[in-house]
Amino acid sequence: MSERIERRFAELGEAGRGGLITFLCAGDPDPTTSAEILAGLPAAGADLIEIGMPFSDPMADGPAIQAGSLRALEAGMTLAGTLDLVHRLRRSDQTTPVVLMGYFNPIWRYGPERFLDDAGAAGVDGLIVVDLPPEEDDELCEPALGRGLKFIRLVTPTTDDGRLPVVLGNASGFLYYVSITGITGTRAPIADQVGAAVARLRQHSALPVAVGFGIRTPAQAAAIARVADAAVVGSALVSHIARSLDAHGRAPPGLADSLLAQVGELAAAVRSARNGTT
């Protein structure tokens, strides 16, 4: 059973800082470039890595991640290919936690039991499945927990005190607080409001709290890292890929390096956030 997520958050706590979680779509803009980017994320400063499982109807995602998912699918990425990317990452990194994020439909088509077995074998540490409510925990959550995979819950600004215990019931790894209502990457979170929400969650759960949706700049990531255990950045990175493609939609030389440099800037801001230097 992997405890990479627990160890990483313990390390962050000992260091007295929040973490940086990066999100990218598996296979975006193509499998080769995606593998190169993923392999470079730990050295660039990503404390945890979220990998999106491409799906043709990502209803919770904004335009940037929807486009990234479609680019990946058009480049031939599959769920099996996503797991292979994790397996390849594990050849060079055995310590950085990897969480797969996405929707249940591709998992159902793959076969839930087979998916969980293959995910564990590839080196996946946890899952975020945005369209499976707690009432459906027997579909995937409970079998995942039985195999040592963490099942990370999403908590939103509209999750009230009556609903919260249900959401937290089988939560593990960390909590993912959705900082805004709506879809990803469309508005920026307000740090004071996020801080109050994180404090409320900490009254109900001892799990670390990561905050995502709408965090695009180093300054925004730093502001969130001051009040939460980690900041999640996704749309800004996926948008970087989109802006960098050539006229034919292909990755130019140096795309991985430029994206990893952006991750480095985000990581530096997050690391200095609690020292008051950002």
Secondary structure as the mmCIF struct_conf table of DSSP 4:
data_model
#
loop_
_struct_conf.conf_type_id
_struct_conf.id
_struct_conf.beg_label_comp_id
_struct_conf.beg_label_asym_id
_struct_conf.beg_label_seq_id
_struct_conf.end_label_comp_id
_struct_conf.end_label_asym_id
_struct_conf.end_label_seq_id
HELX_RH_AL_P HELX_RH_AL_P1 ARG A 4 ALA A 15
TURN_TY1_P TURN_TY1_P1 GLY A 16 GLY A 16
STRN STRN1 GLY A 19 CYS A 25
TURN_TY1_P TURN_TY1_P2 ALA A 26 GLY A 27
BEND BEND1 ASP A 28 PRO A 29
HELX_RH_AL_P HELX_RH_AL_P2 PRO A 31 ALA A 44
TURN_TY1_P TURN_TY1_P3 GLY A 45 GLY A 45
BEND BEND2 ASP A 47 ASP A 47
STRN STRN2 LEU A 48 GLY A 52
BEND BEND3 SER A 56 SER A 56
TURN_TY1_P TURN_TY1_P4 MET A 59 ALA A 60
BEND BEND4 ASP A 61 ASP A 61
HELX_RH_AL_P HELX_RH_AL_P3 PRO A 63 GLU A 74
TURN_TY1_P TURN_TY1_P5 ALA A 75 GLY A 76
HELX_RH_AL_P HELX_RH_AL_P4 LEU A 79 ARG A 90
TURN_TY1_P TURN_TY1_P6 ARG A 91 SER A 92
BEND BEND5 GLN A 94 THR A 96
STRN STRN3 VAL A 98 GLY A 102
HELX_RH_AL_P HELX_RH_AL_P5 PHE A 104 TYR A 110
HELX_RH_AL_P HELX_RH_AL_P6 PRO A 112 ALA A 122
TURN_TY1_P TURN_TY1_P7 GLY A 123 GLY A 123
STRN STRN4 GLY A 126 VAL A 129
TURN_TY1_P TURN_TY1_P8 VAL A 130 ASP A 131
HELX_RH_3T_P HELX_RH_3T_P1 PRO A 134 GLU A 136
TURN_TY1_P TURN_TY1_P9 ASP A 137 LEU A 140
HELX_RH_AL_P HELX_RH_AL_P7 CYS A 141 GLY A 146
TURN_TY1_P TURN_TY1_P10 ARG A 147 GLY A 148
STRN STRN5 LYS A 150 PHE A 151
HELX_LH_PP_P HELX_LH_PP_P1 ILE A 152 ILE A 152
STRN STRN6 ARG A 153 VAL A 155
TURN_TY1_P TURN_TY1_P11 PRO A 157 THR A 158
TURN_TY1_P TURN_TY1_P12 ASP A 161 ARG A 163
HELX_RH_AL_P HELX_RH_AL_P8 LEU A 164 LEU A 168
TURN_TY1_P TURN_TY1_P13 GLY A 169 ASN A 170
BEND BEND6 GLY A 173 GLY A 173
STRN STRN7 LEU A 175 VAL A 178
BEND BEND7 ILE A 180 ILE A 183
TURN_TY1_P TURN_TY1_P14 THR A 184 GLY A 185
BEND BEND8 THR A 186 ARG A 187
HELX_LH_PP_P HELX_LH_PP_P2 ALA A 188 ILE A 190
HELX_RH_AL_P HELX_RH_AL_P9 ALA A 191 HIS A 204
BEND BEND9 LEU A 207 LEU A 207
STRN STRN8 VAL A 209 GLY A 212
BEND BEND10 PHE A 213 GLY A 214
BEND BEND11 THR A 217 THR A 217
HELX_RH_AL_P HELX_RH_AL_P10 PRO A 218 VAL A 227
BEND BEND12 ALA A 228 ASP A 229
STRN STRN9 ALA A 230 VAL A 233
HELX_RH_AL_P HELX_RH_AL_P11 SER A 235 SER A 244
TURN_TY1_P TURN_TY1_P15 ALA A 247 HIS A 248
BEND BEND13 GLY A 249 GLY A 249
HELX_LH_PP_P HELX_LH_PP_P3 ARG A 250 PRO A 252
TURN_TY1_P TURN_TY1_P16 PRO A 253 GLY A 254
HELX_RH_AL_P HELX_RH_AL_P12 LEU A 255 SER A 272
HELX_RH_3T_P HELX_RH_3T_P2 ALA A 273 ASN A 275
TURN_TY1_P TURN_TY1_P17 GLY A 276 GLY A 276
#
